[in-house]
Amino acid sequence: KNGFFFISVPRASLVLSQRLLGCLTSKHIELTRVTLVDVRGQLILGSLARLTFLVKNSIKTKAMQWYYVAALLTVLTSSQGILTTLSQSHGKYVYDYATIPFLAEVFKLLVSSLLLWKECRASPSTRMTTDWKSVRLYPIPSVIYLIHNNVQFATLVYVDTSTYQIMGNLKIVTTGILFRLFLKRKLSNLQWMAIILLAVGTTTSQVKGCGAASCDSIFSAPIQGYMLGVLSACLSALAGVYTEFLMKKNNDSLYWQNVQLYTFGAIFNMARLLVDDFRGGFENGPWWQRLFNGYTITTWLVVLNLGSTGLLVSWLMKYADNIVKVYSTSMAMLLTMVLSVYLFNFKPTLQLFLGIVICMMSLHMYFAPSNVLVDIPVTVKAAPEGLKDVSVERRIES
């Protein structure tokens, strides 16, 4: 203004920054770069921390948690068959496959005991019912599974493997029936249709092409095979429904209930190994001497996978229900078939594609809100008396 020069504020800031940078040495510039990198790293870590906090908050409620648990159960169950196949050597098991369930029960027992110990330390008032009338109920699922395994072997005497797999889908429907009869859980008509569709979808995915020999064998088995197949499906459903009853009959700690279940499960599996030794005349020695013979990393992954699957199932029994477990295992079977296309050169069929589509329709029908599936008519309520139009006749006196 006084005849000298005029510099705008942004330009003055730029000039000042250039002069300051000119005074800085290379050491100062390097320190500045390190500081910027540290700040950037802190921002990234802060963003990750906030994201983790949001995820934890989103799964705090049981209503949100079972979605994640069911999805994880689907992935682990589908990988079980793949890991079991990869654990073979030249198409044979080099280890005693009967030891896998026993070690899985021991793994579940150890994990549940550790979690129970931590829970008791954090909360001394952890609820644990130690009454014999309650504890004596926990061996029953193991007894049912033991009978179910024997019925399985008896069924395979009369039917082939593919027919048995198709008949095994009956447990989807029998689970829904026992779910209604014993647990008194009411299902809507749409949910019943969804359960039947799920059984149809899984069966469709397992049926081979028309003209295959396995298709003819489905309807050519003796009547004893069909009766045993239905009995096997009922026993499998009964074991699941009864386990859910145990988990929900009181407010005991989940880990304490798991400790009881898996203690008896380990005992019954050990008894099975002993019986197998007696039947074989101890030809290969007692089971504890060959327990880890032939085990590889893949074999241990099979044990870890089977144990983790059992822990997830018990969580679903406690906080969700059997139907969620049925959907998880059914979707896992379809996922296994899809993965086998890429891993084992399994040729996809039209039946597999149709089965996946039907199962997805069933999944949507069962879990989607009713207002999404059915157009609910909008009912217009009558207006109250105070809001009705009132006509006033105006009279003009002449």
VOPAGU-2260 file (C-alpha; in pm, 1 decimal, decimal comma):
REM VOPAGU-2260
SITE   aa  ch    i         X         Y         Z
SITE  LYS   A    0       0,0       0,0       0,0
SITE  ASN   A    1     289,1     232,3      74,5
SITE  GLY   A    2     453,5     183,3    -263,9
SITE  PHE   A    3     644,2    -125,2    -157,5
SITE  PHE   A    4     537,8    -483,6    -247,2
SITE  PHE   A    5     233,2    -683,7    -150,8
SITE  ILE   A    6     242,3   -1060,9     -92,2
SITE  SER   A    7     -74,0   -1264,6     -34,2
SITE  VAL   A    8     -96,8   -1487,3     271,5
SITE  PRO   A    9     -71,8   -1823,3      83,8
SITE  ARG   A   10     230,4   -1701,1    -112,1
SITE  ALA   A   11     394,0   -1577,3     208,0
SITE  SER   A   12     346,7   -1921,0     361,2
SITE  LEU   A   13     506,1   -2082,2      55,7
SITE  VAL   A   14     808,2   -1850,5      67,2
SITE  LEU   A   15     851,2   -1908,8     438,6
SITE  SER   A   16     834,4   -2286,0     388,9
SITE  GLN   A   17    1099,2   -2271,6     114,0
SITE  ARG   A   18    1335,4   -2066,9     335,2
SITE  LEU   A   19    1290,0   -2309,7     622,9
SITE  LEU   A   20    1357,8   -2608,8     396,4
SITE  GLY   A   21    1668,2   -2435,4     268,8
SITE  CYS   A   22    1800,0   -2409,9     622,5
SITE  LEU   A   23    1736,3   -2777,2     694,1
SITE  THR   A   24    2014,7   -3026,9     650,0
SITE  SER   A   25    1975,9   -3373,6     501,2
SITE  LYS   A   26    1974,1   -3514,2     855,0
SITE  HIS   A   27    1677,5   -3299,8     947,3
SITE  ILE   A   28    1494,8   -3404,9     630,8
SITE  GLU   A   29    1558,6   -3773,7     711,2
SITE  LEU   A   30    1424,2   -3726,5    1063,9
SITE  THR   A   31    1117,5   -3558,8     917,5
SITE  ARG   A   32    1061,2   -3854,6     684,6
SITE  VAL   A   33    1092,2   -4100,3     973,7
SITE  THR   A   34     845,3   -3893,6    1174,1
SITE  LEU   A   35     598,2   -3895,9     884,2
SITE  VAL   A   36     635,4   -4273,5     849,1
SITE  ASP   A   37     574,1   -4316,0    1222,5
SITE  VAL   A   38     266,0   -4096,7    1205,0
SITE  ARG   A   39     137,7   -4291,1     905,7
SITE  GLY   A   40     196,5   -4620,3    1088,2
SITE  GLN   A   41      15,2   -4490,7    1394,0
SITE  LEU   A   42    -278,7   -4387,9    1176,5
SITE  ILE   A   43    -294,1   -4734,1    1018,0
SITE  LEU   A   44    -271,8   -4906,4    1357,1
SITE  GLY   A   45    -538,2   -4674,4    1491,7
SITE  SER   A   46    -766,9   -4757,6    1200,0
SITE  LEU   A   47    -713,1   -5130,4    1254,6
SITE  ALA   A   48    -782,3   -5090,5    1625,8
SITE  ARG   A   49   -1106,8   -4906,8    1552,1
SITE  LEU   A   50   -1205,2   -5175,1    1299,1
SITE  THR   A   51   -1133,7   -5450,5    1551,9
SITE  PHE   A   52   -1338,0   -5264,4    1811,7
SITE  LEU   A   53   -1632,2   -5238,5    1572,8
SITE  VAL   A   54   -1612,1   -5608,9    1483,4
SITE  LYS   A   55   -1601,2   -5706,7    1850,3
SITE  ASN   A   56   -1898,5   -5487,7    1925,3
SITE  SER   A   57   -2090,9   -5630,1    1631,4
SITE  ILE   A   58   -2054,6   -5987,9    1759,7
SITE  LYS   A   59   -2120,4   -5919,9    2124,4
SITE  THR   A   60   -2485,6   -6013,6    2093,0
SITE  LYS   A   61   -2568,9   -6381,9    2058,2
SITE  ALA   A   62   -2804,2   -6296,0    1771,6
SITE  MET   A   63   -2505,6   -6178,3    1566,5
SITE  GLN   A   64   -2256,0   -6435,9    1688,9
SITE  TRP   A   65   -2436,2   -6743,7    1560,2
SITE  TYR   A   66   -2407,4   -6618,2    1202,0
SITE  TYR   A   67   -2028,2   -6618,3    1232,0
SITE  VAL   A   68   -2019,8   -6949,9    1418,6
SITE  ALA   A   69   -2246,7   -7117,6    1162,2
SITE  ALA   A   70   -2033,9   -6988,2     873,7
SITE  LEU   A   71   -1714,4   -7108,8    1043,0
SITE  LEU   A   72   -1875,8   -7447,2    1109,9
SITE  THR   A   73   -1963,5   -7475,0     741,2
SITE  VAL   A   74   -1604,1   -7407,5     637,6
SITE  LEU   A   75   -1453,3   -7648,4     892,6
SITE  THR   A   76   -1701,6   -7925,0     814,1
SITE  SER   A   77   -1638,3   -7895,6     440,9
SITE  SER   A   78   -1262,4   -7908,9     495,6
SITE  GLN   A   79   -1295,9   -8220,8     713,0
SITE  GLY   A   80   -1351,9   -8452,5     417,1
SITE  ILE   A   81   -1079,7   -8282,0     213,9
SITE  LEU   A   82    -823,6   -8311,2     495,8
SITE  THR   A   83    -918,8   -8674,5     552,3
SITE  THR   A   84    -860,0   -8748,8     183,7
SITE  LEU   A   85    -526,5   -8565,4     188,2
SITE  SER   A   86    -416,7   -8763,3     496,0
SITE  GLN   A   87    -424,1   -9086,0     295,1
SITE  SER   A   88    -111,4   -9232,6     140,3
SITE  HIS   A   89    -167,4   -9402,9    -195,6
SITE  GLY   A   90    -538,3   -9427,7    -121,6
SITE  LYS   A   91    -491,9   -9593,4     219,1
SITE  TYR   A   92    -474,3   -9482,2     579,6
SITE  VAL   A   93    -129,5   -9541,2     726,5
SITE  TYR   A   94    -267,3   -9468,1    1073,4
SITE  ASP   A   95    -548,1   -9617,1    1279,0
SITE  TYR   A   96    -849,2   -9407,6    1180,4
SITE  ALA   A   97   -1041,2   -9518,1    1491,8
SITE  THR   A   98    -800,6   -9312,9    1705,9
SITE  ILE   A   99    -907,5   -8985,9    1539,1
SITE  PRO   A  100   -1242,5   -8950,0    1724,6
SITE  PHE   A  101   -1076,8   -9039,2    2055,9
SITE  LEU   A  102    -805,2   -8774,1    2018,2
SITE  ALA   A  103   -1066,4   -8522,2    1903,6
SITE  GLU   A  104   -1267,2   -8585,8    2221,8
SITE  VAL   A  105    -952,4   -8543,1    2431,6
SITE  PHE   A  106    -875,3   -8217,0    2249,8
SITE  LYS   A  107   -1227,4   -8084,3    2313,7
SITE  LEU   A  108   -1204,5   -8189,3    2678,3
SITE  LEU   A  109    -871,4   -8011,0    2728,6
SITE  VAL   A  110    -988,6   -7691,1    2557,8
SITE  SER   A  111   -1315,4   -7686,4    2752,8
SITE  SER   A  112   -1132,4   -7749,5    3081,1
SITE  LEU   A  113    -891,7   -7462,6    3012,6
SITE  LEU   A  114   -1175,2   -7224,9    2923,6
SITE  LEU   A  115   -1371,2   -7333,2    3232,4
SITE  TRP   A  116   -1066,9   -7266,7    3452,0
SITE  LYS   A  117   -1027,9   -6918,5    3304,8
SITE  GLU   A  118   -1398,8   -6849,1    3349,0
SITE  CYS   A  119   -1389,2   -6958,9    3713,8
SITE  ARG   A  120   -1090,8   -6732,3    3779,8
SITE  ALA   A  121   -1265,5   -6435,8    3619,1
SITE  SER   A  122   -1601,0   -6503,9    3786,4
SITE  PRO   A  123   -1607,6   -6717,5    4103,3
SITE  SER   A  124   -1987,5   -6733,5    4075,9
SITE  THR   A  125   -1975,4   -6945,0    3758,8
SITE  ARG   A  126   -2281,5   -7168,5    3755,5
SITE  MET   A  127   -2197,6   -7542,0    3765,8
SITE  THR   A  128   -2457,0   -7803,9    3857,3
SITE  THR   A  129   -2279,1   -8102,6    4014,0
SITE  ASP   A  130   -2590,5   -8291,1    4122,6
SITE  TRP   A  131   -2582,2   -8656,0    4012,5
SITE  LYS   A  132   -2935,0   -8628,9    3870,0
SITE  SER   A  133   -2801,5   -8373,4    3624,0
SITE  VAL   A  134   -2460,5   -8528,3    3554,0
SITE  ARG   A  135   -2605,6   -8872,5    3473,7
SITE  LEU   A  136   -2785,0   -8728,3    3169,3
SITE  TYR   A  137   -2461,2   -8644,7    2985,7
SITE  PRO   A  138   -2356,4   -9000,6    2888,4
SITE  ILE   A  139   -2684,1   -9046,5    2697,4
SITE  PRO   A  140   -2569,6   -8866,3    2375,8
SITE  SER   A  141   -2260,6   -9089,7    2365,7
SITE  VAL   A  142   -2481,6   -9397,8    2405,4
SITE  ILE   A  143   -2708,4   -9279,5    2122,6
SITE  TYR   A  144   -2410,3   -9217,1    1893,8
SITE  LEU   A  145   -2271,7   -9561,5    1982,4
SITE  ILE   A  146   -2600,2   -9725,9    1880,2
SITE  HIS   A  147   -2611,4   -9505,9    1569,7
SITE  ASN   A  148   -2265,3   -9621,7    1459,3
SITE  ASN   A  149   -2368,2   -9986,6    1492,2
SITE  VAL   A  150   -2687,4   -9921,4    1293,8
SITE  GLN   A  151   -2475,1   -9754,8    1025,1
SITE  PHE   A  152   -2266,1  -10068,2     977,4
SITE  ALA   A  153   -2580,2  -10283,0     972,6
SITE  THR   A  154   -2739,0  -10058,2     709,1
SITE  LEU   A  155   -2434,8  -10083,6     481,5
SITE  VAL   A  156   -2484,1  -10460,6     473,8
SITE  TYR   A  157   -2807,5  -10413,1     275,8
SITE  VAL   A  158   -2742,3  -10094,4      74,5
SITE  ASP   A  159   -2444,1   -9948,4    -107,3
SITE  THR   A  160   -2260,5   -9633,7      -3,6
SITE  SER   A  161   -2434,8   -9394,0    -244,7
SITE  THR   A  162   -2779,2   -9516,5    -139,7
SITE  TYR   A  163   -2683,9   -9479,1     225,7
SITE  GLN   A  164   -2567,9   -9120,7     169,1
SITE  ILE   A  165   -2895,3   -9032,0      -1,1
SITE  MET   A  166   -3099,8   -9196,8     274,7
SITE  GLY   A  167   -2892,2   -9007,5     530,8
SITE  ASN   A  168   -3061,0   -8686,9     416,7
SITE  LEU   A  169   -3372,9   -8806,4     597,8
SITE  LYS   A  170   -3211,3   -8680,0     918,5
SITE  ILE   A  171   -3283,2   -8325,1     798,7
SITE  VAL   A  172   -3657,9   -8390,7     812,7
SITE  THR   A  173   -3642,5   -8608,7    1125,7
SITE  THR   A  174   -3449,3   -8334,1    1304,3
SITE  GLY   A  175   -3730,7   -8091,0    1229,4
SITE  ILE   A  176   -3991,7   -8339,9    1354,2
SITE  LEU   A  177   -3808,6   -8417,5    1679,9
SITE  PHE   A  178   -3729,6   -8048,3    1717,2
SITE  ARG   A  179   -4105,7   -7986,1    1722,3
SITE  LEU   A  180   -4206,2   -8286,9    1935,5
SITE  PHE   A  181   -3942,4   -8285,0    2210,6
SITE  LEU   A  182   -3834,0   -7921,0    2230,5
SITE  LYS   A  183   -4182,1   -7780,9    2158,2
SITE  ARG   A  184   -4040,3   -7537,9    1903,6
SITE  LYS   A  185   -4305,6   -7430,5    1657,5
SITE  LEU   A  186   -4208,3   -7388,7    1293,1
SITE  SER   A  187   -4406,7   -7195,2    1036,0
SITE  ASN   A  188   -4536,7   -7354,8     717,0
SITE  LEU   A  189   -4267,1   -7176,0     517,2
SITE  GLN   A  190   -3997,9   -7312,8     747,9
SITE  TRP   A  191   -4130,3   -7667,5     706,8
SITE  MET   A  192   -4123,5   -7620,7     330,6
SITE  ALA   A  193   -3767,1   -7489,6     358,9
SITE  ILE   A  194   -3655,9   -7797,1     557,2
SITE  ILE   A  195   -3810,7   -8031,6     300,0
SITE  LEU   A  196   -3647,8   -7832,3      19,8
SITE  LEU   A  197   -3311,3   -7865,2     194,3
SITE  ALA   A  198   -3348,6   -8244,0     203,8
SITE  VAL   A  199   -3450,7   -8245,1    -163,5
SITE  GLY   A  200   -3159,0   -8020,5    -259,5
SITE  THR   A  201   -2893,4   -8226,6     -83,3
SITE  THR   A  202   -3039,7   -8546,0    -229,2
SITE  THR   A  203   -3045,9   -8397,8    -579,5
SITE  SER   A  204   -2679,3   -8300,5    -555,7
SITE  GLN   A  205   -2585,6   -8660,1    -465,1
SITE  VAL   A  206   -2785,8   -8837,8    -736,5
SITE  LYS   A  207   -2577,7   -8933,6   -1037,1
SITE  GLY   A  208   -2681,4   -8897,8   -1398,7
SITE  CYS   A  209   -2971,4   -9087,1   -1546,9
SITE  GLY   A  210   -2881,1   -9439,3   -1647,1
SITE  ALA   A  211   -2610,0   -9474,5   -1381,4
SITE  ALA   A  212   -2602,9   -9801,2   -1193,2
SITE  SER   A  213   -2625,9   -9622,9    -858,4
SITE  CYS   A  214   -2963,6   -9473,3    -956,0
SITE  ASP   A  215   -3111,3   -9820,0   -1004,7
SITE  SER   A  216   -2966,7   -9944,1    -675,0
SITE  ILE   A  217   -3154,8   -9677,3    -478,4
SITE  PHE   A  218   -3485,6   -9859,2    -527,6
SITE  SER   A  219   -3354,2  -10215,7    -539,4
SITE  ALA   A  220   -3233,5  -10255,2    -179,2
SITE  PRO   A  221   -3408,6  -10495,6      61,9
SITE  ILE   A  222   -3674,3  -10357,6     293,8
SITE  GLN   A  223   -3440,1  -10412,1     590,7
SITE  GLY   A  224   -3199,1  -10159,7     442,3
SITE  TYR   A  225   -3464,2   -9889,3     419,9
SITE  MET   A  226   -3587,8   -9956,4     772,9
SITE  LEU   A  227   -3235,2   -9938,1     912,7
SITE  GLY   A  228   -3171,1   -9621,3     711,6
SITE  VAL   A  229   -3476,1   -9453,1     863,7
SITE  LEU   A  230   -3368,1   -9573,0    1210,0
SITE  SER   A  231   -3019,5   -9430,8    1152,7
SITE  ALA   A  232   -3166,4   -9093,2    1052,6
SITE  CYS   A  233   -3389,5   -9089,6    1360,9
SITE  LEU   A  234   -3100,2   -9175,8    1593,3
SITE  SER   A  235   -2879,5   -8903,9    1444,6
SITE  ALA   A  236   -3156,5   -8647,0    1487,9
SITE  LEU   A  237   -3235,2   -8771,7    1839,1
SITE  ALA   A  238   -2872,7   -8731,0    1949,3
SITE  GLY   A  239   -2865,9   -8371,7    1825,9
SITE  VAL   A  240   -3202,7   -8275,7    1975,3
SITE  TYR   A  241   -3118,2   -8436,8    2308,8
SITE  THR   A  242   -2783,9   -8254,5    2320,3
SITE  GLU   A  243   -2965,1   -7925,7    2263,0
SITE  PHE   A  244   -3202,3   -8016,4    2546,7
SITE  LEU   A  245   -2905,0   -8073,7    2778,1
SITE  MET   A  246   -2743,1   -7745,9    2682,1
SITE  LYS   A  247   -3055,6   -7538,1    2736,6
SITE  LYS   A  248   -3215,9   -7707,9    3036,2
SITE  ASN   A  249   -3034,8   -7477,3    3280,1
SITE  ASN   A  250   -2802,7   -7178,5    3292,1
SITE  ASP   A  251   -2485,3   -7375,8    3358,4
SITE  SER   A  252   -2161,3   -7260,5    3203,3
SITE  LEU   A  253   -2116,7   -7382,8    2846,9
SITE  TYR   A  254   -1763,1   -7495,9    2928,1
SITE  TRP   A  255   -1881,2   -7699,2    3228,0
SITE  GLN   A  256   -2142,9   -7869,0    3011,5
SITE  ASN   A  257   -1876,3   -7939,4    2749,0
SITE  VAL   A  258   -1645,3   -8091,8    3011,1
SITE  GLN   A  259   -1918,2   -8336,4    3109,5
SITE  LEU   A  260   -2009,3   -8422,1    2749,6
SITE  TYR   A  261   -1653,7   -8474,6    2630,4
SITE  THR   A  262   -1545,4   -8668,5    2939,2
SITE  PHE   A  263   -1803,5   -8934,4    2865,6
SITE  GLY   A  264   -1730,9   -8904,8    2493,9
SITE  ALA   A  265   -1361,5   -8980,3    2552,6
SITE  ILE   A  266   -1451,2   -9274,8    2779,2
SITE  PHE   A  267   -1685,5   -9429,4    2521,3
SITE  ASN   A  268   -1434,5   -9382,3    2238,3
SITE  MET   A  269   -1163,4   -9544,6    2449,4
SITE  ALA   A  270   -1399,7   -9834,8    2520,2
SITE  ARG   A  271   -1456,2   -9869,5    2146,5
SITE  LEU   A  272   -1081,0   -9896,7    2086,2
SITE  LEU   A  273   -1058,9  -10168,1    2352,9
SITE  VAL   A  274   -1345,7  -10362,4    2195,9
SITE  ASP   A  275   -1174,9  -10342,9    1855,3
SITE  ASP   A  276    -856,5  -10480,8    2013,3
SITE  PHE   A  277   -1044,0  -10773,9    2167,4
SITE  ARG   A  278   -1217,5  -10849,3    1838,5
SITE  GLY   A  279    -884,5  -10848,0    1655,4
SITE  GLY   A  280    -713,8  -11057,3    1921,5
SITE  PHE   A  281    -462,4  -10776,3    1988,2
SITE  GLU   A  282    -299,4  -10858,3    1655,5
SITE  ASN   A  283    -154,0  -10507,5    1624,5
SITE  GLY   A  284     -98,2  -10462,8    1997,0
SITE  PRO   A  285    -303,7  -10251,5    2239,7
SITE  TRP   A  286    -443,0   -9926,3    2108,8
SITE  TRP   A  287    -227,0   -9700,9    2327,8
SITE  GLN   A  288      91,4   -9840,7    2169,6
SITE  ARG   A  289     -18,9   -9756,9    1815,3
SITE  LEU   A  290    -202,1   -9435,2    1906,8
SITE  PHE   A  291      26,5   -9201,7    1709,5
SITE  ASN   A  292     162,9   -9449,8    1454,8
SITE  GLY   A  293     160,8   -9306,7    1103,1
SITE  TYR   A  294      52,2   -8960,7    1214,5
SITE  THR   A  295     155,5   -8669,3     993,7
SITE  ILE   A  296      85,5   -8297,2    1002,2
SITE  THR   A  297    -224,9   -8354,8     789,6
SITE  THR   A  298    -348,8   -8618,6    1034,3
SITE  TRP   A  299    -311,4   -8377,2    1323,7
SITE  LEU   A  300    -503,5   -8119,0    1120,4
SITE  VAL   A  301    -784,7   -8374,2    1087,1
SITE  VAL   A  302    -791,0   -8414,3    1467,4
SITE  LEU   A  303    -780,6   -8037,9    1521,4
SITE  ASN   A  304   -1054,1   -7982,0    1263,9
SITE  LEU   A  305   -1283,0   -8248,5    1409,8
SITE  GLY   A  306   -1232,9   -8117,0    1763,4
SITE  SER   A  307   -1295,4   -7755,7    1663,7
SITE  THR   A  308   -1609,4   -7859,4    1476,9
SITE  GLY   A  309   -1743,0   -8027,5    1790,5
SITE  LEU   A  310   -1681,4   -7716,0    1999,3
SITE  LEU   A  311   -1867,1   -7500,5    1747,2
SITE  VAL   A  312   -2159,4   -7743,7    1739,6
SITE  SER   A  313   -2193,8   -7731,2    2118,6
SITE  TRP   A  314   -2193,4   -7349,6    2102,0
SITE  LEU   A  315   -2474,0   -7356,9    1844,9
SITE  MET   A  316   -2670,3   -7602,2    2059,0
SITE  LYS   A  317   -2642,6   -7362,7    2352,4
SITE  TYR   A  318   -2715,5   -7031,9    2181,3
SITE  ALA   A  319   -2886,4   -7126,6    1851,9
SITE  ASP   A  320   -3059,9   -7455,3    1765,9
SITE  ASN   A  321   -3037,4   -7783,0    1574,4
SITE  ILE   A  322   -3182,0   -7640,8    1254,7
SITE  VAL   A  323   -2892,2   -7396,3    1224,9
SITE  LYS   A  324   -2651,4   -7687,4    1266,8
SITE  VAL   A  325   -2836,5   -7888,4    1001,0
SITE  TYR   A  326   -2812,1   -7601,9     753,0
SITE  SER   A  327   -2441,6   -7553,8     829,8
SITE  THR   A  328   -2356,0   -7919,6     772,5
SITE  SER   A  329   -2571,4   -7940,2     458,5
SITE  MET   A  330   -2409,6   -7633,4     307,3
SITE  ALA   A  331   -2071,5   -7777,8     403,0
SITE  MET   A  332   -2145,4   -8087,9     196,5
SITE  LEU   A  333   -2222,1   -7874,8    -107,7
SITE  LEU   A  334   -1911,2   -7663,2     -47,8
SITE  THR   A  335   -1702,5   -7981,2     -31,2
SITE  MET   A  336   -1834,9   -8089,2    -371,7
SITE  VAL   A  337   -1753,0   -7751,4    -522,4
SITE  LEU   A  338   -1400,1   -7753,0    -377,5
SITE  SER   A  339   -1348,4   -8109,1    -501,6
SITE  VAL   A  340   -1392,7   -7980,2    -856,8
SITE  TYR   A  341   -1070,3   -7779,5    -819,1
SITE  LEU   A  342    -876,3   -8003,7    -581,5
SITE  PHE   A  343    -956,0   -8357,4    -699,0
SITE  ASN   A  344   -1075,0   -8302,7   -1059,0
SITE  PHE   A  345   -1432,1   -8386,0    -959,5
SITE  LYS   A  346   -1659,7   -8334,5   -1260,4
SITE  PRO   A  347   -1954,1   -8107,2   -1176,6
SITE  THR   A  348   -2295,9   -8231,8   -1281,2
SITE  LEU   A  349   -2631,0   -8073,7   -1351,5
SITE  GLN   A  350   -2762,3   -8241,4   -1037,2
SITE  LEU   A  351   -2498,3   -8063,5    -828,2
SITE  PHE   A  352   -2591,4   -7726,3    -975,2
SITE  LEU   A  353   -2964,3   -7783,9    -920,3
SITE  GLY   A  354   -2899,3   -7906,8    -565,8
SITE  ILE   A  355   -2706,2   -7590,3    -479,8
SITE  VAL   A  356   -2983,8   -7370,2    -619,7
SITE  ILE   A  357   -3252,8   -7558,2    -423,5
SITE  CYS   A  358   -3050,9   -7540,7    -100,2
SITE  MET   A  359   -2996,5   -7167,3    -141,1
SITE  MET   A  360   -3370,7   -7120,3    -190,7
SITE  SER   A  361   -3430,7   -7324,5     124,0
SITE  LEU   A  362   -3179,6   -7117,0     320,6
SITE  HIS   A  363   -3350,2   -6795,8     215,0
SITE  MET   A  364   -3698,0   -6930,0     292,4
SITE  TYR   A  365   -3606,8   -7042,5     643,3
SITE  PHE   A  366   -3408,0   -6745,5     771,9
SITE  ALA   A  367   -3548,6   -6449,0     579,2
SITE  PRO   A  368   -3811,3   -6234,9     755,9
SITE  SER   A  369   -4168,3   -6318,7     663,2
SITE  ASN   A  370   -4233,4   -5971,8     521,0
SITE  VAL   A  371   -3954,8   -6033,4     267,0
SITE  LEU   A  372   -4106,4   -6362,6     149,5
SITE  VAL   A  373   -4475,1   -6270,7     151,2
SITE  ASP   A  374   -4643,2   -5949,2      45,5
SITE  ILE   A  375   -4834,3   -5849,0     355,8
SITE  PRO   A  376   -5143,1   -5646,7     259,4
SITE  VAL   A  377   -5160,7   -5302,1     408,6
SITE  THR   A  378   -5470,1   -5266,5     623,3
SITE  VAL   A  379   -5620,5   -4920,3     645,3
SITE  LYS   A  380   -5764,2   -4852,0     985,9
SITE  ALA   A  381   -6089,1   -4660,3    1018,8
SITE  ALA   A  382   -6041,5   -4300,9    1116,3
SITE  PRO   A  383   -6147,6   -4214,1    1470,1
SITE  GLU   A  384   -6464,9   -4021,7    1525,5
SITE  GLY   A  385   -6281,0   -3702,7    1606,4
SITE  LEU   A  386   -6108,1   -3699,1    1265,5
SITE  LYS   A  387   -6409,9   -3767,0    1047,7
SITE  ASP   A  388   -6535,6   -3493,0     820,0
SITE  VAL   A  389   -6826,7   -3305,6     966,1
SITE  SER   A  390   -7053,4   -3124,2     722,8
SITE  VAL   A  391   -7215,9   -2808,0     849,2
SITE  GLU   A  392   -7524,6   -2679,3     675,8
SITE  ARG   A  393   -7533,2   -2304,6     658,6
SITE  ARG   A  394   -7872,2   -2145,2     652,7
SITE  ILE   A  395   -7930,1   -1793,4     526,0
SITE  GLU   A  396   -8230,8   -1627,7     667,3
SITE  SER   A  397   -8422,2   -1423,8     425,4
